[in-house]
Every structure is written in C-alpha cells, then in structure tokens.
Amino acid sequence: MKILVVGGGAREHAIVAKLRESTIGAVDDIYCAPGNAGIAKHARLVPIAASNTVELADFAQTIKADLTIVGPELPLMLGIVDEFKKRGLRIFGPTRSAAEIEGSKAFAREFLTRHHVPSPRYAICGSFDEAERILTEGELGLPCVVKADGLTAGKGALICETLEEAVAAAASLLQGKRFGKAGERVVIEEFIPGEEVSFMVLCDGTRAIPLASVQDHKRLKDGDKGPNTGGMGAVSPALNLKLEIHKEIMSTIIIPTIAGLSKEGRPFSGVLYAGLMIGADGKPKVLEFNARFGDPECQVILARLKSDLASLLVAVADGALADVKVEWAKEPAVCVVVASEGYPENTIKGREIRRLPDAEEGLQILHGATTLDGQKLMTTGGRVLAVTALGASLPQALNRAYAAVGQIELEGSQYRRDIGASALRRLGVA
C-alpha cells in the first residue's frame, strides 16, 4: 500500500509515524509533501508545496497512491479533494464546499444558525464603520472576540477585554489588512467563559465515530494568558468532558452539523473538529469548526490510538464506517509544544536546535517546523517541536513530557509550563 501525506508539521509527523506502525493496512511506501526533517526519518519527502493541488494529484497518479491524507486546511480550501476525486484517486478529507465550515467563519456562523446548533451570538461585518458601530452599541458585551473570516493558521481570533481593544482589533483586520484577504470580513462574537474542549469525529458523509477526547491549550502563556496560537499543548482524555456532555455534543452539535452539510449538498468526509466551550451552565457551544485533525490534538489522539490508522482512514474515504470500531489505550497522553522566540506575531526563524532528547517507547519528539542545513537542525517556523508522551497516569505523562522538553537546546524557545494544570486540579493532585 502506497500512501501520500500532504503537509509538513508535527501533525503530519504524528500521522506518518503512526502509519509506520500499520500492520493490517500493509503500508509499504509513505511519501510526504513537503514534510520536514523529522518526517524524513519515516517517509520519502516530496518537494511539492501543500498548496499545489494539481501537482500533488499528478504525483499521486504517477506513484499510483492507494490513499492520500491531507493534514493542513489550506489545500482543503483550495479544492485538493475535488481534484483527486475528479481523477478517481482515493483521498482522506472533505471537498472544498464541505471544508468551508472551517474556511469561512461567517459561513460557519450562519450555517449553525440555520441548523439551530448552539453557538455564541455574533455579528458579521464587512467594513470598519459597521464593526465600530456594532462594538459601540455593545449588544454582544465585553469581553468579546473579533475574528478574521478566513484562514489565519489559528491566529485570527482576537480576545478583547475593552471597547478600545475591540475597535483596534477590528481596525487592524479591516483597515490594516493584518491577515490580508482572510480579514476582509470579520465576525464579532460574544465571549463565552468556561473550559475549552476539542471534539473530533471521523465522518464518511453520513456516519460519525468520535475520536478520543482532547483538551487543547490555545493561549501562548501560562494561565491562559497572551495571544491565541495554533495550540501550545494538549491533554487526552479531556477530564472536563463528562459522559452526559459527550452525548449532548453528539446529539445537538455533531449530528445536526453532518446532517445539515449533507442537506445543503456539502456531504462531509474526513475529520470534523468542533472547538467547543463548556460554559458555566455546563452546556457546550461551538467556538469554531475545523475540517481536519487539530494540531497538537492529533498528536495525543494518535498516541492513544490502538486501531490501525491506515485501515480507519481508508474506511472513511470509501464511505464504509458502518462496521468500524476504534480502540484506545487507557493511558493518558500529553503534548507540550516548543515554539520559536517571537511566536506567534514575530517569529524568529533559522535558529539551530542544538540538542534533542532521544525518542523512546511512549515518547515522541515530533517535528513541526524544522529542516536540515547540512548536519545542523534548523527552525523554519513558529511551533518547532511537539513533545508527546504517554504515561500510566496524567502526572506521569506530564513529568515525562516536561523532562524531555527540558533537554531541548534552542535559543529563545518558549513553551507553557502549565499544560494539563486544570486536568490535574480535577484529579485533586495540582
């Protein structure tokens, strides 16, 4: 079996490493485009950008790939799945129209309203004057969230405590073009206090199978301070996700969303990821949808996955989830992201990583933004490494991950020191 993985971050490193464990799927050859220095140890790197959908389809056709797995969101929004399906190539991921649930925050909000899926109150603004009026009138309250409509690599949601901050955020998007075309429209939302949960399901267009629960840590600094990022760490299982809330998420959010997309001619196949907030009333609301595995959520999910990944993703791509069962390890998993100096606003690239800990059973050093310059391992982006560990208990998994993080030598690196803190408090061991 030949598999092509599209992307070059820690999520794709986790996918490739898991595929290498495949036994049922009989994975012979794995290619990754464009990959990174860590992925190169497990797969053949292909120098094609993830955004070059036609060239990727040409390559998959040439090698006669049995399955292509799309990691990042950009190629999905550029229609890579549509291009592959047009050629009769098997691919894991949603079509462009289905992926709009992530690609446009405005579309997602209006879709959720149409299908009565619980979510925050909001307003969609196409000009600064309109946004300033909405904010000044104060119907959505403070704090509030100002979001770019399009894709921003997880950096487009600006939490604003004051009216001045909110107006400045809207101005930076709509007038200052902070995120270019992605910020030509903004969505202003009420702020929902509570605890975040990342809830992901495998979906083949009509059926959905929940993946292991995850609690992500979006903010840059300890105590959930600082700007939003693509994710600074994750814990699985999410201890704030009780069984009754799990059932409510499936019945009031996931099933109506899948049914609604199908009804609107956008059947969803792939990973549907709901970023949720569990409010003070214990009710889940949708903060955002993603149309692919989260990063770093994917890392902890795959660390706990006992089922064969290749077989699972083939079943999704073939619309054959009806009889599939997924097995999970009981051990908890944690991921701690090590980021470059200046991330997320002014990332410093091109720094040498002078030392890495050795990977071992249950401990992975997953590369997010690395390349080799001769014999030197160099940084190429913001979230450089994702240290992922399993443990017999959550404290053991955290200790193992942080011990490994402490061995990394990277000038100016930053990471959160409180990943899993709220989960530990629930266990009464914080």
Secondary structure, 3 states (H helix, E strand, C coil): CEEEEEECCHHHHHHHHHHHCCCCCCCCEEEEEECCCCHHHCCEECCCCCCCHHHHHHHHHHHCCCEEEECCHHHHHCCHHHHHHHCCCCEECCCHHHHHHHHCHHHHHHHHHHCCCCCCCEEEECCHHHHHHHHHHCCCCCCEEEEECCCCCCCCEEEECCHHHHHHHHHHHHCCCCCHHHHCCEEEEECCCCEEEEEEEEEECCCEEECCCEEECCEEECCCEEEECCCCEEEECCCCCCHHHHHHHHHHHHHHHHHHHHHCCCCCEEEEEEEEEECCCCCEEEEEEECCCCCCHHHHHHHHECCCHHHHHHHHHCCCCCCCCCCECCCCEEEEEEECCCCCCCCCCCCEEEECCCCECCEEEEECCEEEECCEEEECCCEEEEEEEECCCHHHHHHHHHHHHCCCEECCCECCCCCCHHHHHHHCCC
